[in-house]
Amino acid sequence: MEKNLNKTEALISRFKEITSYQNYDETVDFNLKSTIQGVLITLNHELKKIRCHIKLQINEELGFSGYSGAISQLMQILLE
C-alpha cells in the first residue's frame, strides 16, 4: 500500500509540475529526460492498457531553456 501511495504522490507532483509549465508564457530551464519521464508517468496507465513499453535513451545532463510545457504537450499528443 505504501508503494502505491508513493506512486500516487509522484504522479500528482509531476502532474502539478507539467500543468504549471503549461500555464507559463516564459522560458524555463529544464531537464529533457525528467520532463519526458514525467509525461510517461502521467500516461503510464494508458500505456499499460495497450502493452506499450518505452525505453528512454536520453543523456541525463541534457538540459534546455525553453517552453517545457510545449514539450510535454507534444509528447502527450504523440503518445495518445
Backbone as XML, in Angstrom:
<?xml version="1.0"?>
<chain id="A" units="angstrom">
  <residue number="1" name="MET">
    <atom name="N" x="0.813" y="-1.183" z="0.000"/>
    <atom name="CA" x="0.000" y="0.000" z="0.000"/>
    <atom name="C" x="0.868" y="1.263" z="0.000"/>
  </residue>
  <residue number="2" name="GLU">
    <atom name="N" x="1.958" y="1.224" z="0.749"/>
    <atom name="CA" x="2.851" y="2.376" z="0.804"/>
    <atom name="C" x="3.465" y="2.648" z="-0.572"/>
  </residue>
  <residue number="3" name="LYS">
    <atom name="N" x="3.764" y="1.587" z="-1.304"/>
    <atom name="CA" x="4.316" y="1.733" z="-2.648"/>
    <atom name="C" x="3.323" y="2.467" z="-3.549"/>
  </residue>
  <residue number="4" name="ASN">
    <atom name="N" x="2.044" y="2.102" z="-3.458"/>
    <atom name="CA" x="1.011" y="2.764" z="-4.253"/>
    <atom name="C" x="0.858" y="4.230" z="-3.860"/>
  </residue>
  <residue number="5" name="LEU">
    <atom name="N" x="0.952" y="4.504" z="-2.565"/>
    <atom name="CA" x="0.866" y="5.887" z="-2.112"/>
    <atom name="C" x="2.033" y="6.719" z="-2.645"/>
  </residue>
  <residue number="6" name="ASN">
    <atom name="N" x="3.217" y="6.132" z="-2.654"/>
    <atom name="CA" x="4.387" y="6.828" z="-3.183"/>
    <atom name="C" x="4.240" y="7.092" z="-4.676"/>
  </residue>
  <residue number="7" name="LYS">
    <atom name="N" x="3.712" y="6.116" z="-5.408"/>
    <atom name="CA" x="3.480" y="6.297" z="-6.841"/>
    <atom name="C" x="2.460" y="7.400" z="-7.079"/>
  </residue>
  <residue number="8" name="THR">
    <atom name="N" x="1.419" y="7.392" z="-6.283"/>
    <atom name="CA" x="0.370" y="8.406" z="-6.413"/>
    <atom name="C" x="0.923" y="9.795" z="-6.120"/>
  </residue>
  <residue number="9" name="GLU">
    <atom name="N" x="1.730" y="9.898" z="-5.084"/>
    <atom name="CA" x="2.338" y="11.175" z="-4.737"/>
    <atom name="C" x="3.233" y="11.685" z="-5.862"/>
  </residue>
  <residue number="10" name="ALA">
    <atom name="N" x="4.027" y="10.798" z="-6.442"/>
    <atom name="CA" x="4.914" y="11.186" z="-7.550"/>
    <atom name="C" x="4.096" y="11.612" z="-8.766"/>
  </residue>
  <residue number="11" name="LEU">
    <atom name="N" x="3.027" y="10.896" z="-9.023"/>
    <atom name="CA" x="2.168" y="11.217" z="-10.155"/>
    <atom name="C" x="1.524" y="12.592" z="-9.985"/>
  </residue>
  <residue number="12" name="ILE">
    <atom name="N" x="1.022" y="12.865" z="-8.806"/>
    <atom name="CA" x="0.399" y="14.166" z="-8.548"/>
    <atom name="C" x="1.423" y="15.284" z="-8.651"/>
  </residue>
  <residue number="13" name="SER">
    <atom name="N" x="2.599" y="15.062" z="-8.123"/>
    <atom name="CA" x="3.658" y="16.076" z="-8.207"/>
    <atom name="C" x="4.023" y="16.379" z="-9.652"/>
  </residue>
  <residue number="14" name="ARG">
    <atom name="N" x="4.205" y="15.343" z="-10.467"/>
    <atom name="CA" x="4.539" y="15.538" z="-11.880"/>
    <atom name="C" x="3.399" y="16.228" z="-12.620"/>
  </residue>
  <residue number="15" name="PHE">
    <atom name="N" x="2.161" y="15.854" z="-12.311"/>
    <atom name="CA" x="1.019" y="16.470" z="-12.957"/>
    <atom name="C" x="0.979" y="17.969" z="-12.641"/>
  </residue>
  <residue number="16" name="LYS">
    <atom name="N" x="1.198" y="18.313" z="-11.377"/>
    <atom name="CA" x="1.216" y="19.727" z="-10.991"/>
    <atom name="C" x="2.342" y="20.475" z="-11.704"/>
  </residue>
  <residue number="17" name="GLU">
    <atom name="N" x="3.494" y="19.847" z="-11.793"/>
    <atom name="CA" x="4.639" y="20.475" z="-12.453"/>
    <atom name="C" x="4.352" y="20.708" z="-13.937"/>
  </residue>
  <residue number="18" name="ILE">
    <atom name="N" x="3.835" y="19.690" z="-14.599"/>
    <atom name="CA" x="3.530" y="19.807" z="-16.025"/>
    <atom name="C" x="2.459" y="20.866" z="-16.249"/>
  </residue>
  <residue number="19" name="THR">
    <atom name="N" x="1.438" y="20.868" z="-15.397"/>
    <atom name="CA" x="0.361" y="21.846" z="-15.524"/>
    <atom name="C" x="0.886" y="23.261" z="-15.325"/>
  </residue>
  <residue number="20" name="SER">
    <atom name="N" x="1.772" y="23.438" z="-14.358"/>
    <atom name="CA" x="2.309" y="24.781" z="-14.130"/>
    <atom name="C" x="3.162" y="25.232" z="-15.303"/>
  </residue>
  <residue number="21" name="TYR">
    <atom name="N" x="3.897" y="24.330" z="-15.935"/>
    <atom name="CA" x="4.685" y="24.680" z="-17.108"/>
    <atom name="C" x="3.786" y="25.098" z="-18.271"/>
  </residue>
  <residue number="22" name="GLN">
    <atom name="N" x="2.625" y="24.478" z="-18.399"/>
    <atom name="CA" x="1.724" y="24.791" z="-19.499"/>
    <atom name="C" x="1.102" y="26.169" z="-19.338"/>
  </residue>
  <residue number="23" name="ASN">
    <atom name="N" x="1.084" y="26.691" z="-18.123"/>
    <atom name="CA" x="0.478" y="27.990" z="-17.876"/>
    <atom name="C" x="1.446" y="29.145" z="-18.061"/>
  </residue>
  <residue number="24" name="TYR">
    <atom name="N" x="2.716" y="28.883" z="-18.194"/>
    <atom name="CA" x="3.698" y="29.952" z="-18.318"/>
    <atom name="C" x="3.972" y="30.278" z="-19.780"/>
  </residue>
  <residue number="25" name="ASP">
    <atom name="N" x="4.099" y="31.557" z="-20.033"/>
    <atom name="CA" x="4.469" y="32.004" z="-21.365"/>
    <atom name="C" x="5.946" y="32.368" z="-21.426"/>
  </residue>
  <residue number="26" name="GLU">
    <atom name="N" x="6.660" y="32.153" z="-20.337"/>
    <atom name="CA" x="8.082" y="32.477" z="-20.306"/>
    <atom name="C" x="8.919" y="31.206" z="-20.351"/>
  </residue>
  <residue number="27" name="THR">
    <atom name="N" x="10.156" y="31.370" z="-20.746"/>
    <atom name="CA" x="11.033" y="30.208" z="-20.848"/>
    <atom name="C" x="11.551" y="29.819" z="-19.465"/>
  </residue>
  <residue number="28" name="VAL">
    <atom name="N" x="11.812" y="28.530" z="-19.316"/>
    <atom name="CA" x="12.375" y="27.994" z="-18.080"/>
    <atom name="C" x="13.495" y="27.027" z="-18.446"/>
  </residue>
  <residue number="29" name="ASP">
    <atom name="N" x="14.407" y="26.819" z="-17.516"/>
    <atom name="CA" x="15.449" y="25.806" z="-17.696"/>
    <atom name="C" x="14.878" y="24.478" z="-17.208"/>
  </residue>
  <residue number="30" name="PHE">
    <atom name="N" x="15.043" y="23.428" z="-18.009"/>
    <atom name="CA" x="14.521" y="22.128" z="-17.611"/>
    <atom name="C" x="15.375" y="21.017" z="-18.183"/>
  </residue>
  <residue number="31" name="ASN">
    <atom name="N" x="15.275" y="19.855" z="-17.534"/>
    <atom name="CA" x="15.978" y="18.659" z="-17.974"/>
    <atom name="C" x="15.049" y="17.874" z="-18.883"/>
  </residue>
  <residue number="32" name="LEU">
    <atom name="N" x="15.488" y="17.599" z="-20.102"/>
    <atom name="CA" x="14.633" y="16.938" z="-21.086"/>
    <atom name="C" x="14.200" y="15.549" z="-20.620"/>
  </residue>
  <residue number="33" name="LYS">
    <atom name="N" x="15.138" y="14.784" z="-20.075"/>
    <atom name="CA" x="14.807" y="13.412" z="-19.667"/>
    <atom name="C" x="13.756" y="13.400" z="-18.564"/>
  </residue>
  <residue number="34" name="SER">
    <atom name="N" x="13.919" y="14.236" z="-17.553"/>
    <atom name="CA" x="12.948" y="14.227" z="-16.457"/>
    <atom name="C" x="11.586" y="14.754" z="-16.914"/>
  </residue>
  <residue number="35" name="THR">
    <atom name="N" x="11.583" y="15.684" z="-17.856"/>
    <atom name="CA" x="10.320" y="16.190" z="-18.388"/>
    <atom name="C" x="9.571" y="15.094" z="-19.132"/>
  </residue>
  <residue number="36" name="ILE">
    <atom name="N" x="10.281" y="14.354" z="-19.972"/>
    <atom name="CA" x="9.639" y="13.270" z="-20.727"/>
    <atom name="C" x="9.244" y="12.130" z="-19.795"/>
  </residue>
  <residue number="37" name="GLN">
    <atom name="N" x="10.070" y="11.840" z="-18.801"/>
    <atom name="CA" x="9.708" y="10.809" z="-17.824"/>
    <atom name="C" x="8.424" y="11.189" z="-17.100"/>
  </residue>
  <residue number="38" name="GLY">
    <atom name="N" x="8.265" y="12.456" z="-16.799"/>
    <atom name="CA" x="7.049" y="12.926" z="-16.145"/>
    <atom name="C" x="5.818" y="12.692" z="-17.001"/>
  </residue>
  <residue number="39" name="VAL">
    <atom name="N" x="5.945" y="12.940" z="-18.292"/>
    <atom name="CA" x="4.829" y="12.692" z="-19.208"/>
    <atom name="C" x="4.507" y="11.198" z="-19.227"/>
  </residue>
  <residue number="40" name="LEU">
    <atom name="N" x="5.540" y="10.377" z="-19.281"/>
    <atom name="CA" x="5.325" y="8.931" z="-19.311"/>
    <atom name="C" x="4.675" y="8.433" z="-18.029"/>
  </residue>
  <residue number="41" name="ILE">
    <atom name="N" x="5.030" y="9.036" z="-16.904"/>
    <atom name="CA" x="4.409" y="8.653" z="-15.631"/>
    <atom name="C" x="2.925" y="8.978" z="-15.664"/>
  </residue>
  <residue number="42" name="THR">
    <atom name="N" x="2.582" y="10.154" z="-16.172"/>
    <atom name="CA" x="1.165" y="10.539" z="-16.200"/>
    <atom name="C" x="0.368" y="9.676" z="-17.174"/>
  </residue>
  <residue number="43" name="LEU">
    <atom name="N" x="1.021" y="9.159" z="-18.198"/>
    <atom name="CA" x="0.331" y="8.325" z="-19.187"/>
    <atom name="C" x="0.534" y="6.834" z="-18.955"/>
  </residue>
  <residue number="44" name="ASN">
    <atom name="N" x="1.194" y="6.468" z="-17.867"/>
    <atom name="CA" x="1.555" y="5.077" z="-17.612"/>
    <atom name="C" x="0.353" y="4.135" z="-17.662"/>
  </residue>
  <residue number="45" name="HIS">
    <atom name="N" x="-0.743" y="4.531" z="-17.063"/>
    <atom name="CA" x="-1.929" y="3.664" z="-17.037"/>
    <atom name="C" x="-2.435" y="3.383" z="-18.454"/>
  </residue>
  <residue number="46" name="GLU">
    <atom name="N" x="-2.463" y="4.412" z="-19.287"/>
    <atom name="CA" x="-2.922" y="4.234" z="-20.663"/>
    <atom name="C" x="-1.939" y="3.380" z="-21.470"/>
  </residue>
  <residue number="47" name="LEU">
    <atom name="N" x="-0.648" y="3.579" z="-21.238"/>
    <atom name="CA" x="0.361" y="2.808" z="-21.964"/>
    <atom name="C" x="0.299" y="1.327" z="-21.591"/>
  </residue>
  <residue number="48" name="LYS">
    <atom name="N" x="-0.013" y="1.032" z="-20.336"/>
    <atom name="CA" x="-0.135" y="-0.358" z="-19.907"/>
    <atom name="C" x="-1.307" y="-1.041" z="-20.597"/>
  </residue>
  <residue number="49" name="LYS">
    <atom name="N" x="-2.392" y="-0.300" z="-20.799"/>
    <atom name="CA" x="-3.577" y="-0.868" z="-21.445"/>
    <atom name="C" x="-3.255" y="-1.400" z="-22.837"/>
  </residue>
  <residue number="50" name="ILE">
    <atom name="N" x="-2.389" y="-0.693" z="-23.544"/>
    <atom name="CA" x="-2.055" y="-1.110" z="-24.910"/>
    <atom name="C" x="-0.740" y="-1.879" z="-24.965"/>
  </residue>
  <residue number="51" name="ARG">
    <atom name="N" x="-0.242" y="-2.240" z="-23.784"/>
    <atom name="CA" x="1.001" y="-3.016" z="-23.670"/>
    <atom name="C" x="2.162" y="-2.349" z="-24.401"/>
  </residue>
  <residue number="52" name="CYS">
    <atom name="N" x="2.317" y="-1.079" z="-24.137"/>
    <atom name="CA" x="3.375" y="-0.285" z="-24.767"/>
    <atom name="C" x="4.525" y="-0.114" z="-23.775"/>
  </residue>
  <residue number="53" name="HIS">
    <atom name="N" x="5.723" y="-0.396" z="-24.219"/>
    <atom name="CA" x="6.913" y="-0.210" z="-23.392"/>
    <atom name="C" x="7.814" y="0.799" z="-24.097"/>
  </residue>
  <residue number="54" name="ILE">
    <atom name="N" x="8.169" y="1.840" z="-23.387"/>
    <atom name="CA" x="9.018" y="2.883" z="-23.964"/>
    <atom name="C" x="10.336" y="2.901" z="-23.209"/>
  </residue>
  <residue number="55" name="LYS">
    <atom name="N" x="11.412" y="2.866" z="-23.947"/>
    <atom name="CA" x="12.743" y="2.915" z="-23.351"/>
    <atom name="C" x="13.379" y="4.251" z="-23.737"/>
  </residue>
  <residue number="56" name="LEU">
    <atom name="N" x="13.671" y="5.070" z="-22.740"/>
    <atom name="CA" x="14.296" y="6.366" z="-22.991"/>
    <atom name="C" x="15.809" y="6.225" z="-23.028"/>
  </residue>
  <residue number="57" name="GLN">
    <atom name="N" x="16.397" y="6.789" z="-24.036"/>
    <atom name="CA" x="17.852" y="6.839" z="-24.121"/>
    <atom name="C" x="18.243" y="8.299" z="-24.322"/>
  </residue>
  <residue number="58" name="ILE">
    <atom name="N" x="18.125" y="9.047" z="-23.232"/>
    <atom name="CA" x="18.411" y="10.478" z="-23.254"/>
    <atom name="C" x="19.492" y="10.751" z="-22.219"/>
  </residue>
  <residue number="59" name="ASN">
    <atom name="N" x="20.478" y="11.522" z="-22.596"/>
    <atom name="CA" x="21.550" y="11.896" z="-21.690"/>
    <atom name="C" x="20.975" y="12.586" z="-20.459"/>
  </residue>
  <residue number="60" name="GLU">
    <atom name="N" x="21.399" y="12.137" z="-19.278"/>
    <atom name="CA" x="20.927" y="12.707" z="-18.011"/>
    <atom name="C" x="21.222" y="14.203" z="-17.900"/>
  </residue>
  <residue number="61" name="GLU">
    <atom name="N" x="22.264" y="14.655" z="-18.555"/>
    <atom name="CA" x="22.716" y="16.042" z="-18.434"/>
    <atom name="C" x="22.099" y="16.977" z="-19.465"/>
  </residue>
  <residue number="62" name="LEU">
    <atom name="N" x="21.248" y="16.448" z="-20.351"/>
    <atom name="CA" x="20.699" y="17.252" z="-21.437"/>
    <atom name="C" x="19.641" y="18.206" z="-20.911"/>
  </residue>
  <residue number="63" name="GLY">
    <atom name="N" x="19.979" y="19.473" z="-20.885"/>
    <atom name="CA" x="19.064" y="20.490" z="-20.393"/>
    <atom name="C" x="18.712" y="21.480" z="-21.485"/>
  </residue>
  <residue number="64" name="PHE">
    <atom name="N" x="17.609" y="22.150" z="-21.308"/>
    <atom name="CA" x="17.135" y="23.126" z="-22.272"/>
    <atom name="C" x="16.663" y="24.370" z="-21.547"/>
  </residue>
  <residue number="65" name="SER">
    <atom name="N" x="16.628" y="25.433" z="-22.276"/>
    <atom name="CA" x="15.969" y="26.641" z="-21.825"/>
    <atom name="C" x="14.887" y="26.902" z="-22.853"/>
  </residue>
  <residue number="66" name="GLY">
    <atom name="N" x="13.649" y="26.823" z="-22.434"/>
    <atom name="CA" x="12.560" y="26.987" z="-23.378"/>
    <atom name="C" x="11.233" y="26.758" z="-22.707"/>
  </residue>
  <residue number="67" name="TYR">
    <atom name="N" x="10.283" y="26.273" z="-23.481"/>
    <atom name="CA" x="8.930" y="26.047" z="-23.002"/>
    <atom name="C" x="8.725" y="24.555" z="-22.754"/>
  </residue>
  <residue number="68" name="SER">
    <atom name="N" x="8.975" y="24.107" z="-21.530"/>
    <atom name="CA" x="8.851" y="22.681" z="-21.242"/>
    <atom name="C" x="7.405" y="22.221" z="-21.343"/>
  </residue>
  <residue number="69" name="GLY">
    <atom name="N" x="6.462" y="23.126" z="-21.117"/>
    <atom name="CA" x="5.055" y="22.769" z="-21.270"/>
    <atom name="C" x="4.742" y="22.360" z="-22.694"/>
  </residue>
  <residue number="70" name="ALA">
    <atom name="N" x="5.374" y="23.043" z="-23.646"/>
    <atom name="CA" x="5.164" y="22.696" z="-25.056"/>
    <atom name="C" x="5.730" y="21.315" z="-25.350"/>
  </residue>
  <residue number="71" name="ILE">
    <atom name="N" x="6.892" y="21.006" z="-24.785"/>
    <atom name="CA" x="7.499" y="19.679" z="-24.966"/>
    <atom name="C" x="6.572" y="18.623" z="-24.359"/>
  </residue>
  <residue number="72" name="SER">
    <atom name="N" x="6.059" y="18.882" z="-23.173"/>
    <atom name="CA" x="5.157" y="17.936" z="-22.512"/>
    <atom name="C" x="3.902" y="17.709" z="-23.334"/>
  </residue>
  <residue number="73" name="GLN">
    <atom name="N" x="3.313" y="18.789" z="-23.830"/>
    <atom name="CA" x="2.110" y="18.650" z="-24.645"/>
    <atom name="C" x="2.383" y="17.878" z="-25.911"/>
  </residue>
  <residue number="74" name="LEU">
    <atom name="N" x="3.514" y="18.134" z="-26.554"/>
    <atom name="CA" x="3.873" y="17.425" z="-27.780"/>
    <atom name="C" x="4.012" y="15.935" z="-27.500"/>
  </residue>
  <residue number="75" name="MET">
    <atom name="N" x="4.687" y="15.575" z="-26.419"/>
    <atom name="CA" x="4.859" y="14.162" z="-26.077"/>
    <atom name="C" x="3.513" y="13.511" z="-25.796"/>
  </residue>
  <residue number="76" name="GLN">
    <atom name="N" x="2.628" y="14.206" z="-25.097"/>
    <atom name="CA" x="1.313" y="13.650" z="-24.814"/>
    <atom name="C" x="0.537" y="13.401" z="-26.087"/>
  </residue>
  <residue number="77" name="ILE">
    <atom name="N" x="0.593" y="14.325" z="-27.017"/>
    <atom name="CA" x="-0.101" y="14.169" z="-28.294"/>
    <atom name="C" x="0.472" y="12.991" z="-29.082"/>
  </residue>
  <residue number="78" name="LEU">
    <atom name="N" x="1.786" y="12.883" z="-29.119"/>
    <atom name="CA" x="2.410" y="11.788" z="-29.857"/>
    <atom name="C" x="2.080" y="10.421" z="-29.264"/>
  </residue>
  <residue number="79" name="LEU">
    <atom name="N" x="1.949" y="10.359" z="-27.959"/>
    <atom name="CA" x="1.708" y="9.081" z="-27.292"/>
    <atom name="C" x="0.231" y="8.708" z="-27.215"/>
  </residue>
  <residue number="80" name="GLU">
    <atom name="N" x="-0.641" y="9.657" z="-27.426"/>
    <atom name="CA" x="-2.079" y="9.352" z="-27.367"/>
    <atom name="C" x="-2.553" y="8.873" z="-28.655"/>
  </residue>
</chain>
